Amino acid sequence: MSQAVRVLEVVSAAATDVDLKLESHDFGGCAIEKTGEPLPPSTLKACQAADAILMVRPLNLYFHIG
């Protein structure tokens, strides 16, 4: 889990006026491995429905460039 998600969870727990719902969806290399597509339709749909998106790039050396 990314440190950014941990911070959001702490803020959400402390703030009574914020209703935070976190979801995880595959994209990029991990999505290619699972579905054969870098941006599966389910991920795109979830992003389009969201008020905000936090993208965290997981380390996958197979797809690492540079």
Secondary structure as the mmCIF struct_conf table of DSSP 4:
data_model
#
loop_
_struct_conf.conf_type_id
_struct_conf.id
_struct_conf.beg_label_comp_id
_struct_conf.beg_label_asym_id
_struct_conf.beg_label_seq_id
_struct_conf.end_label_comp_id
_struct_conf.end_label_asym_id
_struct_conf.end_label_seq_id
HELX_RH_AL_P HELX_RH_AL_P1 GLN A 3 ALA A 14
TURN_TY1_P TURN_TY1_P1 THR A 16 ASP A 17
TURN_TY1_P TURN_TY1_P2 GLY A 28 GLY A 28
HELX_RH_AL_P HELX_RH_AL_P2 GLY A 29 THR A 35
BEND BEND1 GLY A 36 GLY A 36
BEND BEND2 PRO A 38 LEU A 39
HELX_RH_AL_P HELX_RH_AL_P3 PRO A 41 ALA A 49
BEND BEND3 ASP A 51 ASP A 51
HELX_RH_3T_P HELX_RH_3T_P1 LEU A 61 PHE A 63
#
